[in-house]
Amino acid sequence: MPVETVEKCRIDKWLWAIRCYKTRSAASEAATSGKVKVDGQAVKASYMVTVGKTVAVRKGVVTYTYKVLGLIEKRVGAAVAREHYEDLTPPEELDKLKMDSLLPAAFRERGTGRPTKKERRDIDKFNRN
């Protein structure tokens, strides 16, 4: 079954279709909150993306970078989705995932409140070493 391609597509639909976000509403919320940038500019969820643009998506502590190779509006399988983008994420960004899993308390998402007592102990232990 061939995938329908279009000339322009909403950024939230595209991010959802390539499986960057589990839901379209999550992709829309990320774009609205400034976590999605196209060619260095923060965009709204209704931004119409075209082929050849560079999209940066911040998820947690990691910023993923994709080059748009094709536009799709419907969610497809992972193998088909990979044909529509090129992953340009530098290895240094992916290393942050390893650090985040080792020390989850050291990297706190802004606005999550004060650390718990256990998280505070982990931060103190990390700072001593």
C-alpha positions in Angstrom: 0.0 0.0 0.0 1.7 3.3 -1.1 2.0 6.2 1.3 0.4 9.4 0.3 2.8 12.3 0.2 2.0 16.0 0.2 3.8 19.2 -0.6 3.2 20.8 2.8 2.2 19.3 6.1 1.5 20.6 9.7 4.6 20.1 11.9 2.5 18.4 14.6 1.1 15.9 12.1 4.5 15.2 10.7 6.1 14.6 14.1 3.3 12.2 15.0 3.4 10.4 11.7 7.2 9.7 11.9 6.7 8.4 15.4 8.5 11.1 17.3 5.5 11.5 19.6 3.0 8.9 20.6 0.0 11.2 20.1 -0.7 14.1 17.9 -1.8 16.1 20.9 1.6 15.5 22.5 3.3 16.7 19.3 1.1 19.8 19.2 1.7 20.6 22.9 5.5 20.3 22.3 5.4 22.7 19.4 3.2 25.2 21.3 5.5 25.1 24.3 8.6 25.9 22.2 10.2 22.5 22.2 10.1 22.2 18.4 12.3 24.4 16.2 12.5 24.5 12.4 15.8 25.9 11.0 16.5 27.4 14.4 13.1 29.1 14.8 10.5 28.1 17.3 7.3 27.2 15.6 3.6 26.7 16.4 1.8 23.4 15.8 0.2 24.8 12.7 3.5 25.5 11.0 3.6 24.1 7.5 6.8 22.2 7.1 8.3 21.4 3.6 11.0 19.0 2.4 14.6 19.9 3.1 13.9 21.7 6.4 15.8 20.8 9.6 13.6 20.1 12.6 15.0 20.1 16.2 12.9 18.5 18.9 13.7 18.7 22.6 12.5 15.7 24.6 13.7 15.8 28.2 17.4 16.6 28.2 18.1 15.5 24.6 17.6 17.6 21.5 16.9 15.4 18.5 17.6 16.8 15.0 15.9 15.6 11.9 16.1 16.5 8.2 12.7 16.3 6.4 13.0 13.9 3.4 9.3 13.4 2.8 6.0 14.5 4.1 3.3 12.2 5.4 0.2 13.0 7.4 -0.9 9.5 8.4 0.9 7.4 11.0 2.8 4.6 9.3 5.1 1.7 10.4 8.5 2.5 11.8 10.3 1.2 8.7 8.2 3.4 6.4 8.5 6.4 8.7 12.3 6.2 8.6 12.2 6.9 4.8 10.7 10.3 5.5 13.4 11.7 7.7 17.2 11.6 8.3 18.4 11.5 11.9 21.1 14.2 12.3 21.2 14.0 16.1 24.9 14.3 17.3 26.3 11.5 19.4 26.9 13.9 22.3 23.1 14.5 22.6 22.5 10.7 22.7 25.1 10.3 25.4 22.9 12.5 27.6 20.4 9.6 27.6 23.0 7.4 29.3 23.8 10.1 31.9 20.1 10.7 32.5 19.5 7.1 33.3 22.5 6.9 35.6 21.6 10.1 37.5 18.0 11.0 37.1 18.1 13.5 40.0 21.0 15.5 38.5 19.0 16.4 35.4 15.6 17.9 36.5 13.1 19.1 34.0 12.3 22.8 34.7 9.1 23.3 36.6 9.0 19.9 38.3 9.3 21.3 41.8 11.8 20.7 44.5 13.8 17.5 44.7 12.7 14.8 47.1 14.9 13.8 50.0 16.2 10.8 48.1 16.9 12.9 45.0 18.7 15.5 47.2 21.0 12.8 48.6 21.7 11.6 45.1 22.6 15.1 44.0 24.9 15.6 47.1 26.6 12.3 46.4 27.1 13.2 42.8 28.6 16.7 43.7 31.0 15.2 46.2 32.6 12.9 43.5 
